[in-house]
Amino acid sequence: MPPEVLSAPLIVEFPFTRSTGPVLGAFLTGLRERVVLGARGSDGRVLCPPAEYDPVTAEELTELVPLGQLGTVTTWAWNERPRPYQPLDTPFAWVLVRLDGADTALLHALDAPRHAVRTGMRVAIRWADERSGAITDIACFEPAPNAGAPGDSHRAEGSAA
């Protein structure tokens, strides 16, 4: 007679709500309004996505800085077979993008053919049609039309006045 198999139900859940706090809350609210914010650290660097605490001093960060809608790809990896729930359902690149005005890079998807993707390329935010205050408000990045020099995009269309 085979041994009895014991089993028990397992329900994985996270029955709590996390407050985003003043820095991440402002960042997410900005995305809803098509504005990207970074946080200035004690060493003068602008972090995007913004950190709540300074990576140098561990003190709270409070100075938020509006960033450009264009950026530069600092590195990338090709995703030939996107999985369910990824940003795009066609092949795309995962990229780190340093937005104009930022000193750190943001991870997101780039919708471009593989042969066009390169480190150093200029990219632009493609905003989601419907935004709710989440990182998915940035649908993805795309190659920048008429890519200018870094800093030219601070007042790009869609940025706050």
Secondary structure, 3 states (H helix, E strand, C coil): CCCCCCCCCCCCCCCCCCCCHHHHHHHHHHHHCCCCEEEECCCCCEECCCCCECCCCCCECCCEEECCCEEEEEEEEEECCCCCCCCCCCCEEEEEEEECCCCCCEEEEECCCHHHCCCCCEEEEEECCCCCCCHHHEEEEEECCCCCCCCCCCCCCCCCC
